[in-house]
Amino acid sequence: MLDFSQTDSSELTARQRRHNQTRREILDAAWRLAEQTGIAGLSLREVAREVGMQAPSLYTYFDSKDALFDAMFAEGYRQLGEAVAEWTAQVGDLEPADALGTVIGLWIQFCQQSIARYQIMFTRAIPGWQPSEEAYAVSATEYQRMAAELEALGVSGPEDLDLYTAVASGLAAQQIANDPTGDRWVRLAPTAARMLLDDIARRRR
């Protein structure tokens, strides 16, 4: 079972630090290769070659390909949680619609930055794989963190959050499928934010 909690590096032994450093190198290699092949095309043999080891040696660090996917999935959600906190801090002085539009646009750009990350977090691109309970718990924690950040922008409650994620993820999917390096759907983020907030206001009247 993989431990997705984060440990203070000062508490680690030299051996543990070397182990964690090698895990980091394997993860970095996996991300690089997945960007080239798509997440479903990731090969442990190719990952091993990328870091200069034999494929069986990878199992010292990840006990299966699913475990590697779990680590990538959890890392993606941690990165999203940190990003949303940064975005909402940046727009604190804007009107709610402008702030939310900015955040939705940044969400789409976050998805554009790494197609492999987008695939593992938001699609079912990997046949037969689903995150373990431990990895899913990371996504749930970051989702709650995101919910707390978005509440200040007028998005609160399960229905509001479902609508927000549907809108933001839908725009991201269109952007990646049809204009992966452009901004065609990013430019729609302000309109989407106003529509979303108008609907929230209507349901609360």
C-alpha angles and dihedrals in degrees: 000000000000121000111222095183117110120241129208105253091220089067094054127098120232089256092052091049091052090048091050092046091054091047088052091051091050092049092048090050091048091053092048093050094043090056088058100042104024120254093276091055095056111131124200089209090057092046090052091049090049092057095039101250139110116266094245089058090065089070088070087068104027117023094209142001087259089058090054090050089049091054092049092047093050092046091051092054092047089053091049092049091052091046095051090051090052093047095050090048090054095053100043093115096049128095111266095254093048092045094049092045090054092049093049090050091050090048090056091048090049088057091047092053093070122017091187091054091047091050096051095043103040110020140052093238095138110074112230096000127118127165119269120245090260094052093043089052089061091054091048091051092049091046090057090047089052091048091055091050094048094049089076088058094055099266109119137144129037097283093050091048093048090052092047094051091045092052097042095042092044092054090046091051091052092046094051095043098046110020107015097169098032138070106239094125095030086065089058092059096094091051091047091051093052091048090049095049092044090055092048090051092048093052091050096052 
